[in-house]
Amino acid sequence: MDTVIARLGKPHGIKGEFTVEVRTDRPEDRLNPGATFATDPDIGELTLKSARWHRDRLLLAFDEVPDRNRAEEIRNTLILAEADEDEDETDAWYLDDLIGLKVYENDALVGEIVDVTNGTAQDLLHMKHTAGHVVLIPFVTEIVPDVDIDSGRVTVTPPAGLFDAE
């Protein structure tokens, strides 16, 4: 099974480099020059030429993307890699596994996870509240103490006001 590890963002410069939205907690292990990746939408396999950090952004270049024009054409493409099936981390999940989980506070259903945003400090869970509005929940242990993928459930202990509609 393939999993999304990055999304190609805006081109950087004229030589085909991209800013990248990283969607893996181990970019240094997964994004190594010479590695090949599947894509979504399928534009063919991409071979990583270089990966470097510029301020707080990861920049990637691929052998198949020679210039900024080609980079603009494939912007927002998802980079896919084989999922690590043998990892034994009980507190690690693939972002795709979190989407669709029901959210409970004190055993009461309060919403459903509809998206996840990777952040530099922490990830944010986008929860569609049962009242209809979307709430951004910091994905930290103090607020999200339990994630049970098998039962399709996330338990939250939100601070006062987090779930209020704006």
KASULBEL-V777215 format. One record per backbone hydrogen bond with DSSP energy under -0.5 kcal/mol. CO is the residue of the C=O (numbers start at 1). NH is the residue of the N-H. Records with the same first field share a line. If there is no record, write none. Layout:
CO = NH ; NH
This chain:
1 = 83
3 = 81
5 = 23
6 = 79
7 = 21
8 = 76
10 = 19
12 = 17
14 = 68
17 = 12
18 = 60
19 = 9
20 = 22 ; 58
21 = 7
26 = 29 ; 30
27 = 31
30 = 32
32 = 35
35 = 48
37 = 46
38 = 80
40 = 78
41 = 43
44 = 43
46 = 37 ; 48
47 = 63
48 = 34
50 = 61
52 = 59
54 = 57
57 = 54
58 = 20
59 = 52
60 = 18
61 = 49 ; 50
62 = 65
64 = 66
67 = 71
68 = 72
69 = 73
70 = 74
72 = 75
74 = 77
77 = 8
78 = 40 ; 80
79 = 5 ; 6
80 = 38
81 = 3
83 = 85
84 = 87
88 = 90
89 = 92
94 = 97 ; 98
95 = 98 ; 99
98 = 101
101 = 113
102 = 154
103 = 110 ; 111
104 = 156
105 = 108
108 = 105
110 = 130
111 = 103
112 = 128
113 = 100
115 = 126
117 = 124
123 = 139
124 = 117
125 = 127 ; 137
126 = 114 ; 115 ; 128
127 = 129 ; 135
128 = 112
129 = 132
133 = 129
135 = 127 ; 137
136 = 138
137 = 125
138 = 140
140 = 143 ; 144
143 = 157
146 = 155
147 = 149
148 = 152 ; 153
149 = 152
152 = 102
153 = 148
154 = 104
155 = 146
159 = 162
161 = 164
